[in-house]
Amino acid sequence: MSEDIVCELMRDYLHQLAAKGTRIDGRKHDEYRKIEIKKNVISSADGSAQVSIGNTSVLVGVKVELGEPFPDTPNIGVLTTNAELIPLASPTFEPGPPNEESIELARVVDRGLREGQVINLEKLCVAPGEKVWIVFVDIHVLDYDGNLFDTAYLASLAALTCTKIPASSQGLGEDFPLPINGLPIECTVVKIKDYLLIDPALDEERIADARLTMAIDEMGNIRAIQKGLSGAFTLDEVKKVISMCRVSSQYLRNLVKS
């Protein structure tokens, strides 16, 4: 049986389940899988976290170093985000330089952190035009079973909340916590035919028509958005996605805080 036929059979099956208000793992349309967050899991990092959503697992390490600011922002620290899709995490991941998937993952996470103004970058200036703190966020996918965006973002956010600036090692006083402005949360919803499902598992991702990832702040405002796949959303569907993400973001934010 060809892969195309299998995909269509899976699509029909998942659509039938969605019509009954359920999913292949028994969840409701607006329900996340079990989430586990562990902070400070890498002793050599300035901040770290491992997050699992269902069977998808991501490890994030944060390193903070002194460096030069960008010429157009001499008084502002720097945030840089990278992602690595480790081959052992999925048979579809291959060794080698970053591919489109890893680049997109890093960009979506970075956009949520940056546009959500998670870090107060102005407080990372040491000497205007000369020295600022540079925050490196390194994302490592350990196991892939769908929804890498939300898992990687949660792990990055959790790691940043426990990051400390290594000022003492540079003779700049005592170490201090990374200045955090707020905790915007990214949530991902896929469309399978005419149904919207949050936190897609791998089988749901494979046959989804369209995908939306939104970063929602504490006030319920949209700080970033990423559209994926070739399908489209109607205006009413976008409004429903926003509503789903606003509700789920509150739940996820509380998990990060705790």
Order of alpha helices (4+ residues) and beta strands (2+ residues): alpha-beta-beta-beta-beta-alpha-beta-beta-alpha-beta-beta-beta-beta-alpha-beta-beta-alpha
